[in-house]
Each structure stands twice: as C-alpha cells, then as structure tokens.
Amino acid sequence: MKLIVFLVVLPWVAVFARNFSQDFDLTWGSDRDRILNNGELLTLSLDKDSGSAFQSKNEYLFGKISVQLKLVPGYSAGTVTSYYLASQGSTWDEIDFEFLGNLSGDPYTVHTNVITEGKGDREQQFRLWFDPTADFHTYSILWNPHVIIFYVDGTPIREFKNLDSTKVPFPESRAMRIHSSIWNADDWATKGGLIKTDWSKAPFTASFRNVSAQACIWASGSGAYPCSSNSWLAKQPDAPSLERLMWVQKHYMIYNYCIDLKRFPQGLPLECAATT
C-alpha cells in the first residue's frame, strides 16, 4: 500500500514520505544500511562488528513525525531498534522510541524517554497488543509547543506536557533531526542485561517504510519560528484520546518513572506531581 502525499502550501513546512534516497542520509554502518524498492523501503542491520543508522537531511522545530516499522523477528535479545528526534550539542533535546529485543516468542519492550537540556531519566515502558515483527505498524511522535504525544497505530500511549511555568524543561527551542538506528545494548536491553546477544543469529534486521514529516523545517541560523498555521501545532489530547491513553497505560505500561520512589529517594520529578 502506497502512502498518498498531500501537498501543503505553507512556508517552511515539509510533508514527505516514501523516498529514503531523497530525504535521508545513511550515517553509519556501511553496507548494513540498504535502500530498496526505488527508495520506498530501508533496512538497518546489526552484526557483531557494527550496527547501522540513518537521519533526516532536514532539521525541524515541531512537527508530527511517523514511520512504519517492522522489528527484528525471532531471537532479538540484546538488540535495540530506535526511532527518535534529537538536536545537537552537549545540552541536547531528544524524544525517543526504543524497541528492546527479547527471546524468541517473548514480547518486545517499547521504551520511551524525553530528554531536555541533556537530562533524561523520564522513562516509561510498554508492551504492545500485537506482534511488531509480523508486519509494519505506525509509530508517531507529535511535538508541538504544548505537548509531546507518542502514538502506536494512531493510539496515544504517552504524553509529556509543557509545564515550563513550573520550571520543568520542555524541548521548544532546539531543532531536531529524525534518527533511526539498530545497535547492540546487551548490557541493559533485555532483562537488565542478563540475556546477551546471540551473534550466531546475526544479522538482525529491522525494516522501515513510509516515513512522513508534517513539520516545520528549521532554517539554520535564522533564529525565527519557521511556521505557525498547522493544526497539529495547537493539538492537545481530547477526552476520547485521554481515555484511550489511560486504557493503554493501565493494561500495557510496565514501567513508569513517576512512581519509582526507590529511584528518586529525594522526591519524584516535578512533572510527576504537576496537575494542569
């Protein structure tokens, strides 16, 4: 199925899909990155020598970014397939989807995080209600001045609100690129590092298609807000979306930093107690 691309006639707004050759750079991994089907499909592979990665040519300040991803099938313990937005510099911002592999037949862990000014520790983890290795599924990040929302197949699983008024940092001034990678993290990824990567089953391969960015392209050095007329810029969860989000968190969330008192003995982060 091909994605239909609607042209949006607004300054500095990107809407693209399908063509990895035009919109992305292969950043590391040599021939472990493969662009196929005239740019419509990209695969990343991991072996004992190296993982692989790609990133968008453009940087964005706010947007709704989506990708269809099929994860490594079978034994994937120790591996991490990531899809995230990130800025540059020592005090960077980052919005993460990371998919932690597992033993054959055991579920993946969806690991999410929000890093602001170089500081993270805001992890929430989920299981999925389907097998993410059997087919492509859509993973989206909505990032606007009010909220960050993580979606799976259009269902919200997490939100992180802009609570700047309470001195909780929020990523709103640093442009980010779209990144994806696959890499070895068997020191922590599967059961806290107890289960290691089995290199006899390499290469481990994840597949990507239909990456789309309805997003504000950042003109480097301009210092200007790049666009202002998009519906997603003001979007916040409505009542049905919040109900669905709460259902997912009740049934599929397996870790929430906001209730981990052992990890934060001096008190939970401010956003965990904030109500707006």
QUIFEN-V965653 format. One record per helix or strand. SS is the DSSP state (a for helix, b for strand). FROM is the first residue (numbers start at 1). LEN is the number of residues. If there is no record, write none. Layout:
ss:SS from:FROM len:LEN
ss:SS from:FROM len:LEN
This chain:
ss:b from:13 len:2
ss:a from:20 len:4
ss:b from:24 len:5
ss:a from:30 len:3
ss:b from:33 len:4
ss:a from:37 len:3
ss:b from:41 len:6
ss:b from:52 len:5
ss:b from:60 len:11
ss:b from:79 len:8
ss:b from:94 len:7
ss:b from:109 len:8
ss:b from:119 len:1
ss:b from:124 len:3
ss:b from:137 len:7
ss:b from:147 len:6
ss:b from:155 len:7
ss:a from:164 len:3
ss:b from:176 len:9
ss:a from:191 len:3
ss:a from:199 len:3
ss:b from:204 len:14
ss:a from:231 len:3
ss:a from:239 len:14
ss:b from:253 len:4
ss:a from:257 len:3
ss:a from:270 len:4
